[in-house]
Amino acid sequence: MGNIDDEVAKLCLDKYASLKKTGKPSENEWTVLSGVVLQKVSKKLCVVSLCTGTKCLSGMELRNTRYEERGDRLSDSHAEILARRAFLRYLYNQIELLIRNQKCDIFYLEDNKVKLNDVSFYFYSSQTPCGDCSIIPKLSNEFDDSASSCKRIKRESIDIEVEYGLKVTDIYRTGAKCVESENRQDPRKDGVNYHLVGPLRTKPGRGDRTLSLSCSDKIAKWNVMGVQGALLSLMIPSIRFERIIIGGGCPYSFESMQRGISRRFDTKIKHPIITQSKLSFESRKHGCLRCKPCPSSIVWCEVPERQIEIAVNGIKQGATKKKKNSSSLLISRKELFKTFLRVYDMLFDAKQLQHPKKIMYFHYKQYSLCYQNLWKDTLKVFHAWPVKPLYLQECLSF
Ligand SMILES: [Zn+2]
């Protein structure tokens, strides 16, 4: 094929096609497909995580979660967010392989430190992420499948000013609302003046507002902080997605993507390469054919055991209250933390670092000082980023 972006998209689409039907949308449902593709030292490409999902719990649903269950349930099940969590499972497994002297594709040990091989990671998503990236100029009433609109929208403090060759009369909107800590809110006027561009937003959803930020905002954070997060930062170097590839057949604008991921925060932030593939995902949202969001999610990653899980409402599909401890997904905060403790113990001599009996997830995150300091610096850029209530940052130890 030649074009790396189409190759990445095709690998994700083929991988999806190879998975069983369970968790996939029915004929009138749509979903989003996101994945991470590794380019090995040999330059060979392979999918390492792949997920689908459209849902997000409301603030109310989260607040009503019992204390013992905090950390069990995923609040944000948008495909992009799941694909990053599944990618974390993949990274933990790669560290394990390294420690056991088994074939590890991405890491090597040097001076007792885990280093990254000369590999690259690409992020694929079948549609433009929700939030700022999705505020896109509309060039005509009908969306033309073959054309990707790339007209410029310039950021202004109050209105969107549009620089264009063709007349832009309207914009694609996002259901994501500006976070309350932003001192600016959408004017909601007609046409191009409906939205502001730039502010952080919470995920779209009906009813009680969610506490999760939009995918545009989260991807922007990964771009600055690395995708590995605070816990893995204790073991491995920072990892960034070099390319972000959006699927074909959906509203897309390079300018809006670049603004949403990096340009709206600071000009010094490194821009990933952003492109749109010609290949489109068959179960994407389109017209009245696929009009309902699919409630279930597929979570897959390249690990030796339990590669695939099906999720509904942030827990395993089919899980019942009776079966205790069987409902949380391996990518839930609680299970990833368990994995972290196990792998961390393997990597470091247990005598060097004794774990207190009951340690909160939150404390480990604070412990990752380097990451936290970088985040404090970054907060100057992401000034309105809401601080999560403590009950969303902790989970019980084991
Ligand atoms: Zn999203």
Residues whose N, C-alpha, C, O or C-beta is under 5 A from the ligand:
A	BS01	ZN	H78 P129 C130 C215
